[in-house]
């Protein structure tokens, strides 16, 4: 009988310490400063498009602040009841940021529809000038954030938000030009709806990705069933069950599994082979593997004479998820 519990602690967790706070701070300064200017100009020009861009920039600034806070929290060591530390602080902030985007999108949609029905007078010249300056500011902010570590869901989300703002400013500049040349005031509300569409896309993406992590879903690109089948293809491995793959935080994948190996097999050697496969093939370095020898009990010991069992009787009455074996069920091996 052999039990192996292996914990690999040599990898990094959560938001990387290499994330450059200086570049995020530069982007935050650019966005916050221009946002204040845009609110003033938007009120003076009576432009909902500019105000919607300013609202979007507010969420950008908030996402950067939350990302900076998450980096600081993630650097704290795990202790006490927080056995993973505060690695999911970035996921909490990403979800809050996504929800905020969706709420703002709902309010701006209402205002845009109202202005489509009753378009107010819009000062096109101010809108065009402000939007052109906004394009420059967002290009600079996006460049600054691209220099930081984008493996964090928050940092990547902030980067995508700034790109969305850039697209929004382009739409606003076009709307302002249309108003200036043709007097078509509804162009401002139409540009607002374009910005709203971008906000909804970004907000849903953040909520969806953060939700997957909170629900312990396997990360994108990792199929647990395919992974289980690949593990049992290793010579000496009879069965893999209770296979769980999840993310502690963005980019930090963890795995646990119960592995049954052939009687007399080298448990340590097989565990190391599995770990190398997980590391090189899937980038998974945080592993918890329990390795047991398996054997086939005779007809007097069980109702199913070919039931594959771990050495510890009744260890796995109810396996979580599918059971993966190196032989098809037709070979006479039942479920563990």
N, C-alpha and C positions, 0 to 999 in steps of 0.2 A: 504494500500500500504506500502510495506517495502523494503528497499534496504540495503543490508549489504555488505560492502567492508572490507574484513579482510586481513590484512597483517601480517604475522608471521615473526618476525625478530629475533627469539631466536636461530636460527640455525647458523652453520658456512657456509661460502661461500668459494668456490674455493680451492686453495691449502691450506691445513691445516697448522696452525701456529706450529703444533707439528712436521712438517717435519724437520728432524735433519740436519742442514746445515753442522755440523761437519763431519758426515759420508759421505755426498756427497763430501765434500772437500777432505777427505781422498781418496775416489775413484778417484776423478779428478787428484790428485797428482800422484797416482800410474799409471793411464792410460797415462797422459801427459808425465811423465818421461820415461816410457818404449816405448812410441810411438817414441820419438826422437831417442832412441837407435835403434829401429827397422828400421827406415828410413836409418840410417847409415849402418847397417848390410845388409839390403836389397840391397842397392846400391853396397856394396862391394861383396856380393854373387851373384849379378845379378839375384835376385829372385823376380819375379812379385808377387808370393804368399805372401811374406813378405811385399812388398810394398802395396798390396791390404789390408792386415791385418792392416797395419799402417794407411791407408786411412779410414778403418772402425773405428779404434780407434780414429781418428780425429773427426768423427761424434759422437762417444760416448762422447768424451770430450766436444764437442760443446753442446750436449744435456744436459749434467750436468750443464754447465755454464748457459744455457738458463733456466734450471729448478731452479737454484739458483736465477737468476734474476727474474723469475716469482714469486717465493716465496716472494721476497722483494716487488715486485709491488703489489702482491695480499694483502699484509699487509696494503697497503695504504687505508684509508677510502674513501668511495664513496662520491663524492662531485661534484658540478657544473653539467656539461653536462654528466659526466660519472657516471650515476646513479647506475651502478653495480661496480663502481670502475674499477680496472684493472684485473678483475678475468680471463678474456680470454687471458691474456698475455701468459699463459702456453699453450693455444691452438694454438696461433700464432707460438710460438716457436716449438711446436710439429709438426705442419704442415711444417714449414721451415726445420726442421730436417728430416722429411720423404722425402721431395722433394730432399734434398741434398743426401740422401742415394740412391735414384733412379738415380740421375745424375751420381754419382760416379760408380754405378753399370753398367751404360751404357758405361762409359769410360773403366772400367776394363774388360768388356766383349769384347770390341774391341781389347784391348791389349792381352787378353788371346787367342782369336782366331788367332791373328797375330803370337803369339808364338807357337801355335799349328802347324801352317803351317811352320814356320821357328824357331824351338826351339833353343835358345841360350844356351851356357854353363852355368850350375848352380852349385854353390858350395854347395853340399848337406850337408856337416858337419855343416857349419854355419847356414844353414836353420833349421836343427834339433835342435841344441842347443838353438837358439833364440826362436823357437816355443815352446820348453819345458819350457823355462823361461816365455814366454807369457802365457802359461796355468796357471802357478802359479800366475802370476800377475792378470789375469782375475778372477781367483777363489777368490783372496783377494778382488778385486774391487767389484765383485758381492756380496760378503758377506757384505761389507761395505754399499752398496746401499740398501741391504735387511733390514738393520737396520733403514733406513730412512722411511718416510711416503710414501707408494707406492699408495696412493689413487690419487695422481696427475698423469695425463697422461704423463707428462714429466718424472717424477721420474720412473714410471713403464716402460716407453719407454727406458730410460737409462739402467734400469735393464735388459730388454730384449736384448738391444744392446750388453751389456757386455756378456750375455749368448751366443749370436750369435758369438761374437768374440772368446769366449772359444771354440765353435765348429769349428770355422775357424782355430784356432791355432792347434787343433787336426788334422784337415785335412792337414794343412801345415807341421806338424811334420811327418805325414805319407808320404807326398810327398817328403820331404827332405830325409827321410830314403830310399825311393824307388830310388831316384836319386843317393844316396850314394852307395847303394848296387848293383843296376842294371845299372846305367848310363842312365836310361830312363828320359830324360830331360823334356819331355812333361807332366810328372806327376805334375810339378810345375804349369803349365797352367791349368791343370784339377782341382787342388786344388783351384786355383783362381776362377774358375767357380762355385765351391761349395760355396765359400765365397760370390760370387755374388748372388747366389740363396738365401742365408740367408739375404743378404742386401735388396733384392727386397721384400722378405716376410715382413721384419720389416718396410721398407719404405712404402709399400702399406698399412700395418696395421695402421701406424700413420696417413697417409693422409686420409684414410677412416674414422677413428674414429674422427679426428679433423674436417673433412668435415661434418660429421653428426651433430656435435655440432654447427658449423657455420650455417648450414641449418635448425637449430631448430628442428631436428628430435627427436622423442621420444627416450629416452635412452633404451639400450638393456634390455630386461626383462619386459618392460612396454608396454602393448598393449592398446592404447587409446580407441579402440572400446570396448574391454572387460572391461576396467575401467569404461567407461560411462554406460554400462549395469549394472555393479555392483552398481554404485551410485544410479540409479533409482530403484534398488531393496530395498532401504531404505524406510521404511514406511513414508509416507507424502511427498515424492519427486515425482512430476509428470513428470518432464522433465529436461534434461541436454543438453545444446548445447553450441556452442563456447568453446568447451573443448580443451585446448592447454596444452601439456606437453613437456617440453624441458629442456635442461641443460644449466645453466649459464656458467659453466665450468665443468671439469670432476668431477663426484661424487656429484654435486650440482644441484639437480632437482627442477624445479619450475612448478607450475600448475596454470592455471586460467580457470574459467568456469562461465557460467550463469546458475543458478539453479532456476527452477520454482517449488514452493511447493504448496500444497493444501491450499485453502482459509481457514483462521483461524488457520493454523499450526504455530507452534513455530519456527520462522525463526532462531532465535539465537540457539535454541537447535538442530535443524537440521544441521545448519552450523557446530556446534561443533562435531556432530556425523560424518559428512563428513570428517572433519579435522582429527579426531581420526582414521578413516578408512584409510585415505591417509597416515598418519604417521605410524601406526602399520602394515598395509598391504603392503605398497609400499615404505616406507621410505621417503615420500615426506612431507616436513615440510614448504616449502616456497609456500604458497597458497594465491591466490587472488580470492575470491568467491563473486559473486554478486547474492543475493538471492531475488527473487520476488514472490509474490503470483500469482497464475494463476486462471483463470476462463473461462468458456465457454460462448461465446457470442451467442446471438440468431440469427435467420435467417435474421432479419431485419438489423443487424449490420454488417454482412459479407456474402460474397458469399458462403462460407463453414460454415454452421451453427454449426459445431462441431470443429471449429478451436481453438486450445488451444493458448491463448495469454497471455503475461504478462500484468500487470495492465497498464503500460505505453504503449499506442497505438503506433504502428510503431517503437517500440524499436528495433526489430530484423527482418528487412525486408530480410536480407540475412545472415543466420547463417553460420559461418565458420565450415565446416566439417559436419559430420552426426549429426542428432538430435536423442537423446536417450530418450525413454519414458517408463513408467512403464506398458503401455498397448500396444498391437499390433495395427498396423494401421487399421486392420479390425474392431476394436472397434469403428471406426468413428472419430478418432482424426487425424487431418491433420497436415501439417508441420507448424512450427512457422516461 
